[in-house]
Amino acid sequence: MKKQNKKQEMSRRKFISLAGGAAASLAAMSAIGMPVDWALNNPEIDVDSLNTDKIKTDVLVIGSGMAGLFAAVKAHDAGAKVVMVSKGRLGASGQTPFAKGIFAFDPEKEDLSLDEFVAKVSRSALGTNNKAYTKQMAQHSLARVNELKEWGFFNSSLYNKSFSKPIEERNIPVQERITITHLIKENGSVVGAAGFSIDTQKVLFYEAKSVILCTGAGGFKPNGFPICDLTHDGTIMAYNIGAKVTGKEWNDGHPGKSENAAACYDGWGDMFEQKPSTTGVEIRHDLGVDMNYVAYKNGSPLKMGPPGSGQQTDVSGGPYTPEEFTRQNATPPGGKEGGRPPREGKGGPPKGGKGDGAPPGMGGSIVGGSSAGMAIHKSEGLVPINDQCESTIPGLYAAGDALGSYMAGAIYTQIGSSLAGSAVQGAVAGEAAASYSKKINTVTISISKLKEIEAEILAPLKLEAGYSPAWVTQTLQGIMIPNFIIYIKKENLLKAALAYVEELRDHHIPMLRAANMHELRLAHETKNMIVSAEMKLKASIMRTESRCSHYRLDYPEVDTENWEVWLNIFKGEDNTMQFEKQPFNTWATT
Ligand SMILES: Cc1cc2nc3c(=O)[nH]c(=O)nc-3n(C[C@H](O)[C@H](O)[C@H](O)COP(=O)(O)OP(=O)(O)OC[C@H]3O[C@@H](n4cnc5c(N)ncnc54)[C@H](O)[C@@H]3O)c2cc1C
């Protein structure tokens, strides 16, 4: 402790003397009673005494939501040794605990054939969906739903119990509250991952023959957002080792409140009280962006409600909806169409919407427009090279919201498919990763790589002075959250936002400081959010058209000639962000 105080004192003196001219202002601040150590790091732990552990496995599953559950179970059942590691807790982290409707396609009962279903989703998604993943989700959804039923998923509103059942029956080790910060590649293939534990204060290395990213999506941690552990970690870690990622220009449609532009997703609390249920094949074309467009044109507040529900004042222009999917005065979700599962003991419209047709939990009749910062489920994430959830890096797989499968395209085509897609893709990735790992004899991470990564993980704790991750995150939110940045897009504002984000990337990321393990996690998360923001802005600038959840005020039309493509992002040899077009319905090349 004494040693620590001495170190801090030295740091403080060194910083003040180094700060040169700034020292005079610090002295002046001190004279008027303002604290002078605003930028200094005051470590609460002795970073040099942190222990390291190394864990060996065949398949490493990162993330413990719906995708992670099925990835771990199916990889184990296919004969692989599996370790599951998660930033949160099994069945109680990520978006999974909030989802209450899971899609099941029962060919015996549905009027649509599988192929008709896929074709209708494609019409709704304006061609942006990957038909192989759309079909796979529908084809295997019932089998996954039946397994969940066996594990007790539909008996309780809380998922940790039913998720623990198959994991405990198989003795699959689960390590919780571990933040994975790095994927590790040697000789072109993935060989594991690294991160740290908040609870044991250890740096952890995982040597694995294959890795499945089930890390979910990500946002910018806006106010009221229930999923603050999701900060695009998976896509950014994969991008850092050379994987292709996609889907950054699309936007999740959940808008915010007029009272507080950053308060999107308020009021989802009672989702925990609902029991899950199954949903059917009703295909729609819901955006959320159109509500923001109306708010942008008319000002707030607006009444919440799905497109065509009669809650919104008509305005000209705005995002395009195919005729087949316009829903004039349609019954809102939760009403007699039965698009969402009914709430137990409560008939009629969901509570959150105060009877105005809001989706459950949306909490109120007002929207102002803000963005969570994530894309529509399953459109953002690692680029697959086949329908086995394999990424462009050998040995690296992804499933669920971490995979850019374009299962439903760049839009929310039907309720419940997202949870079903995570289950189906988790199972597919689990089996594929197990089969891949059987072909690999052994993997080792070189000592030099271990040292390099450990230094990168701990860097914010070693910084003598810098920016707190909370401050940098708030700055990023101020840039990215207004609805006229990534909902109602135009070139000059996208470029202005990008200039700020590039400043955060170049100047603030290297100066993110952390005094303890919690701040260390925030520092790594903040870094990932900044890189994701850069991707979102650059992809949005590039796509000079409007389609689905990407709406450009300066390019309002769908451009079929130039933009029947997905936009992939990868790190160039000079470490700069590169973009490439991949035509719809083709697989990426590595
Ligand atoms: C409020 C709300 C309501 C929804 N309702 C529905 C619905 O009714 N029906 C539907 O189909 N979908 C719904 N969705 C979407 C659905 O919940 C998600 O698409 C789905 O749960 C994603 O599952 P996943 O396993 O891919 O990711 P997640 O469930 O998000 O899991 C990600 C996991 O990765 C872990 N993780 C992240 N980063 C790291 C890291 N660096 N290191 C280690 N672990 C990490 C997290 O802790 C978590 O365990 C809803 C979403 C929300 C937010």
The ligand as an SDF file (V2000), in Angstrom:
LIG
                    3D

 53 58  0  0  0  0  0  0  0  0999 V2000
  -35.4820   -5.6570  -25.0460 C   0  0  0  0  0  0  0  0  0  0  0  0
  -35.3120   -6.7070  -26.1010 C   0  0  0  0  0  0  0  0  0  0  0  0
  -36.3800   -7.5070  -26.4870 C   0  0  0  0  0  0  0  0  0  0  0  0
  -36.2170   -8.4920  -27.4590 C   0  0  0  0  0  0  0  0  0  0  0  0
  -37.2890   -9.2890  -27.7850 N   0  0  0  0  0  0  0  0  0  0  0  0
  -37.1270  -10.2960  -28.6700 C   0  0  0  0  0  0  0  0  0  0  0  0
  -38.1780  -11.2320  -28.9180 C   0  0  0  0  0  0  0  0  0  0  0  0
  -39.2650  -11.1470  -28.3210 O   0  0  0  0  0  0  0  0  0  0  0  0
  -37.9300  -12.2350  -29.8140 N   0  0  0  0  0  0  0  0  0  0  0  0
  -36.7250  -12.3730  -30.4580 C   0  0  0  0  0  0  0  0  0  0  0  0
  -36.5600  -13.2980  -31.2540 O   0  0  0  0  0  0  0  0  0  0  0  0
  -35.7100  -11.5120  -30.2070 N   0  0  0  0  0  0  0  0  0  0  0  0
  -35.8720  -10.4980  -29.3360 C   0  0  0  0  0  0  0  0  0  0  0  0
  -34.8140   -9.6720  -29.0550 N   0  0  0  0  0  0  0  0  0  0  0  0
  -33.5230   -9.9490  -29.7160 C   0  0  0  0  0  0  0  0  0  0  0  0
  -32.8590  -11.1970  -29.0930 C   0  0  0  0  0  0  0  0  0  0  0  0
  -32.9180  -11.0790  -27.6990 O   0  0  0  0  0  0  0  0  0  0  0  0
  -31.3940  -11.3340  -29.5300 C   0  0  0  0  0  0  0  0  0  0  0  0
  -31.2850  -11.2440  -30.9270 O   0  0  0  0  0  0  0  0  0  0  0  0
  -30.8030  -12.6820  -29.0740 C   0  0  0  0  0  0  0  0  0  0  0  0
  -31.1140  -12.9330  -27.7220 O   0  0  0  0  0  0  0  0  0  0  0  0
  -29.2980  -12.6820  -29.2490 C   0  0  0  0  0  0  0  0  0  0  0  0
  -28.7620  -13.8400  -28.6660 O   0  0  0  0  0  0  0  0  0  0  0  0
  -27.1920  -14.0810  -28.7170 P   0  0  0  0  0  0  0  0  0  0  0  0
  -26.9010  -15.3080  -27.9240 O   0  0  0  0  0  0  0  0  0  0  0  0
  -26.7300  -14.0170  -30.1110 O   0  0  0  0  0  0  0  0  0  0  0  0
  -26.5500  -12.8140  -27.9630 O   0  0  0  0  0  0  0  0  0  0  0  0
  -26.7950  -12.2740  -26.4580 P   0  0  0  0  0  0  0  0  0  0  0  0
  -27.9840  -12.8810  -25.8150 O   0  0  0  0  0  0  0  0  0  0  0  0
  -26.7650  -10.7990  -26.5510 O   0  0  0  0  0  0  0  0  0  0  0  0
  -25.5230  -12.8230  -25.6760 O   0  0  0  0  0  0  0  0  0  0  0  0
  -24.2480  -12.2710  -25.7890 C   0  0  0  0  0  0  0  0  0  0  0  0
  -23.3590  -12.8780  -24.7180 C   0  0  0  0  0  0  0  0  0  0  0  0
  -22.0050  -12.5110  -24.9750 O   0  0  0  0  0  0  0  0  0  0  0  0
  -21.4050  -12.0660  -23.7690 C   0  0  0  0  0  0  0  0  0  0  0  0
  -20.2990  -11.1870  -24.1350 N   0  0  0  0  0  0  0  0  0  0  0  0
  -20.3390  -10.0370  -24.8410 C   0  0  0  0  0  0  0  0  0  0  0  0
  -19.0950   -9.5200  -24.9480 N   0  0  0  0  0  0  0  0  0  0  0  0
  -18.2610  -10.3820  -24.3300 C   0  0  0  0  0  0  0  0  0  0  0  0
  -16.8710  -10.3870  -24.0740 C   0  0  0  0  0  0  0  0  0  0  0  0
  -16.0730   -9.4090  -24.4890 N   0  0  0  0  0  0  0  0  0  0  0  0
  -16.3340  -11.4160  -23.3690 N   0  0  0  0  0  0  0  0  0  0  0  0
  -17.1060  -12.4170  -22.9180 C   0  0  0  0  0  0  0  0  0  0  0  0
  -18.4420  -12.4730  -23.1170 N   0  0  0  0  0  0  0  0  0  0  0  0
  -19.0070  -11.4540  -23.8130 C   0  0  0  0  0  0  0  0  0  0  0  0
  -22.5450  -11.4000  -23.0220 C   0  0  0  0  0  0  0  0  0  0  0  0
  -22.2560  -11.2500  -21.6590 O   0  0  0  0  0  0  0  0  0  0  0  0
  -23.6650  -12.4190  -23.2900 C   0  0  0  0  0  0  0  0  0  0  0  0
  -23.5400  -13.5100  -22.4260 O   0  0  0  0  0  0  0  0  0  0  0  0
  -34.9610   -8.6760  -28.0850 C   0  0  0  0  0  0  0  0  0  0  0  0
  -33.8750   -7.8670  -27.6980 C   0  0  0  0  0  0  0  0  0  0  0  0
  -34.0420   -6.8920  -26.7120 C   0  0  0  0  0  0  0  0  0  0  0  0
  -32.8600   -6.0530  -26.2960 C   0  0  0  0  0  0  0  0  0  0  0  0
  1  2  1  0
  2  3  1  0
  2 52  2  0
  3  4  2  0
  4  5  1  0
  4 50  1  0
  5  6  2  0
  6  7  1  0
  6 13  1  0
  7  8  2  0
  7  9  1  0
  9 10  1  0
 10 11  2  0
 10 12  1  0
 12 13  2  0
 13 14  1  0
 14 15  1  0
 14 50  1  0
 15 16  1  0
 16 17  1  0
 16 18  1  0
 18 19  1  0
 18 20  1  0
 20 21  1  0
 20 22  1  0
 22 23  1  0
 23 24  1  0
 24 25  2  0
 24 26  1  0
 24 27  1  0
 27 28  1  0
 28 29  2  0
 28 30  1  0
 28 31  1  0
 31 32  1  0
 32 33  1  0
 33 34  1  0
 33 48  1  0
 34 35  1  0
 35 36  1  0
 35 46  1  0
 36 37  1  0
 36 45  1  0
 37 38  2  0
 38 39  1  0
 39 40  1  0
 39 45  2  0
 40 41  1  0
 40 42  2  0
 42 43  1  0
 43 44  2  0
 44 45  1  0
 46 47  1  0
 46 48  1  0
 48 49  1  0
 50 51  2  0
 51 52  1  0
 52 53  1  0
M  END
$$$$
